[in-house]
Amino acid sequence: MELMNLLLKRRSVRNYTGDPVPREKLEAILEAGLSSASGRNRKPWELVVMSDRDILEKLSHCRTGAARMLEKAGCAILVFADPEKTHVWTEDCSMVMSNMHLMAASLGLGSCWIQGRLRFAENGESTEGFCRRLLGVPEEYALEAILSVGIPAAVPEPHKPEELKKDKVHWESWKSKTPQQATGHQTCSAAELRGI
């Protein structure tokens, strides 16, 4: 249940004190990201860590209305990938982001996922192009997302188990919303299977 408590505790934090993230905590977050699973173990990701205050201020303009928290973040971790390595690079990089997000929460830090792929900067440029130009990232690398990380100015309340939307789960077929409804339920007949 320790993992479940962490999952409930993890929240998107957008307000930071502006203080730096301790190096040992940052290293732990990066290790969590690097330990992520990936399709065929290709590990297509490249992580760019940014803690320079001037660059963070510039990065805060990389997404229209969605990246201003970077001005006060302790750092940003940008997750790029080489799409030539695998066709599931977006999924692989999303797992990196999720692992880092959870590790930050476990260490008492705040973090927030800032989507980069298929998004636009305040100047109309793609978020990917904006970040690539600002950080000198080679053309062959694509941006998935940015994780803002920092000391939270306020800590949101954890999610409550009773708030989980269990009606989003379908048991054995789309129609069954509880395991009891699914008991003895045949998803489709042999005749129906032949018609598929």
N, C-alpha and C positions, 0 to 999 in steps of 0.2 A: 504493500500500500504506500510505501515511501515514494515510489514513482508517481502514483496517482496524485498524491499531495502536491508534488512538484508541478504536475500538469495543471492542476487547479490553481496553483499559485502564480504560474506564468501569465503575465499580462503585458499588453503593449504599452510601454512607458514612453511618453513624448516630452516630459518635462524633466530636465536635468539641472544639477547644481553648477555645472561648468568645470568641476574638478576633474583631474585626470583619473583614468582607470589604472589601478595598481598593476604593474607589469605581470606579476605572477597570476593575477586573475585573467588578464588579457591572454596570457599564454595558455591557460586552461581552456578558455573559450575557443581559441584557435585549434587546440588539440581535439576538442570535441567536434569541431567542424571537419578536421582532417580525418577523423576516425569514421566518417559517414560511409554508409553502404553506397555502392554505385553499380549500375548495370555492367555486368561482365568485369567488374573491378577495374574499369577504365580510369576512374578518378580524373575527369576532364577539367577540374576546377583549378583556378589560380585566385588566391586571396590577396587583396591589397588593403593594408592597414594604414589608416590615416589618423594622426592625432595633432597635426599642425593646425593651430587655431585659424590662421588665415585661409588655409585650404578648406577647412571645415566650413567656414563662412561662405566660401565660394560654392562648395558642394551643396549648401542649403538651398541653392537655386536650381538644382538639377531636376526637380520635379515640381510641376505646377501645384502649389498648395499642399504638398505632402512631405517636404523634406526640411522644413524650417527648424525642426528639432535638432538638426546637426549643428546649429550655431552654438548650442550649449552642451552638446554631447561630449563625453570624454574622448571618444574616437568613433570612427566609422570603419566597418569592414565591408569592402566591396567584393562581391563574388562574381568573377568572370569565368568563362569556359571556352575551350576550343571545340566548336561544334563538329569539327572534322573527326574528333575522337569517338564520338558516339551520337546517335540520333536521340538519345534520352538525356541530353545534357541539362535540360531545364529541370527534369525530375531529380537528377543527381545533385544539382546545385541547390534545389529546394530542400533536399535532405540536409545538406551542409548548413543552410540557413536555420532550419528547425533545430538541429543539434546545438548550434551556437546560441540560439534564442533560449533554449532550455538551460544550457550551462550558465548563461548570464543570470537567469532567475535563481538557479541553485546557489549562486555566489552572492546573492543579495544586490545584484546590479539590475538596472533597467535596460531594456532594449526594445527596438521597434523595427519591424520589417518594412523597408521602403522598396516597393516594386520598381525595377528599372527597365526590364524588357518590355518593349512595346509601349513605353510611356514617353512623355515629353517634358522638356525643361521650360522654365519661365520665358526663355528667349525664343521658344518655338523649335529649337533643335531637339533631336531625340535625346532622351536621358542617357542612352548608351554613348552616343556621339559626344555629348557634353562631358561625361566622365572620362571617356577615352582621351579626348583632347586635353583635359585638365591634368590628367595623371600620366600621360605619355604611354598609354596602353596600345600595343600593336593591333593593327586592323583585323587580324584573324581571330581575335578574342571577342566574345559576345558577353554582354552584361546580363545577369539574371536579376540580382537585387543587391541592396545595401542594408547592412544591419547597423543602426545607430546603437551605441552602447554608452552608458554613463551612470553616474551616481544619481539615483532618483531624487528629484526635489520632493516628490510625494509618492507614496507607495499605494497603488490601488488595492482594494480588497480582493482576496482570492475569489475565484468562482466557487459557487456552492454546488455540491453533487446534485441537489434537487433541481438545479437550473439546467442540467443536461437535458437536451431535447431527445429523449429516448424514442419518441415517435418517428425519428429520422431513420430508425433501424427497421429493416424489413426481414422477416424470418422465413426462409425457404421459398418465398415468392413475394411479389410486390404487395399483395393484398394482406399478408399477415403482419400485424404490427407488434405482436407479442409472441413469445415462444409457445404459449398455450394455444393461440390461434393456429399455429403451424403444426401442432401435434397431429400426426397421421395425415397431414396434408400432402397430397401428391402434386408436384409442380406441374407435370403434364403427362398425358397418357402416351403409351407406346405408339399409338396411331398418330397422335399429334407430333411426336418426335419424327416419325417417318415423313410427315408433311413439311417439316422444316427444311 
